[in-house]
Amino acid sequence: MLERTAPLAALAATLLATPALAARTLHLVEHADTDRTLDLGRKGDSRGDLLTFANPVYDAANRAQVGTDQGFCVRVVTGASWECFWTLRLKDGQITVEGPFLDAGDSTLAVTGGTGAYLGARGSMRLHARDAKATSYDFVYHLL
């Protein structure tokens, strides 16, 4: 019986020794400088179109660039929503998110992981358009 419980005890000890990411909120501003839509479905806005981007990301005051993001979205509901995946790159690590990007109103995406200082990150990210032309967005990460 001892032989069977030894691996479980070692795993439990490892998990308990792994530092947990402290809960925190991270407010950033993305400048949507490189967003490009590839018309892959029917002509015009249609299911299957692809949105790609690699944009600068600024601090909450929108003054100093603190990182970049890069990712893609696939149009799933014409005129209403995209399904997205992207990576935020900061000097102390990365955070990945996935979920719906709504054409109107705020969107909430799931934080799916991280590296460096954000290793084991989970939680959510609220995305809010800062202007009617969608040239910049508030990214508010609620990390657990």
Stockholm file with secondary structure:
# STOCKHOLM 1.0

chainA/1-144         MLERTAPLAALAATLLATPALAARTLHLVEHADTDRTLDLGRKGDSRGDLLTFANPVYDAANRAQVGTDQGFCVRVVTGASWECFWTLRLKDGQITVEGPFLDAGDSTLAVTGGTGAYLGARGSMRLHARDAKATSYDFVYHLL
#=GR chainA/1-144 SS CHHHHHHHHHHHHHHHHSCCCCCEEEEEEEECCSCEEECCSSSSSCTTCEEEEEEEEECTTSCSEEEEEEEEEEEEETTTEEEEEEEEEETTEEEEEEEEEESSSCEEEEEEEECGGGTTCCEEEEEEESSTTCCEEEEEEEEC
#=GC SS_cons         CHHHHHHHHHHHHHHHHSCCCCCEEEEEEEECCSCEEECCSSSSSCTTCEEEEEEEEECTTSCSEEEEEEEEEEEEETTTEEEEEEEEEETTEEEEEEEEEESSSCEEEEEEEECGGGTTCCEEEEEEESSTTCCEEEEEEEEC
//
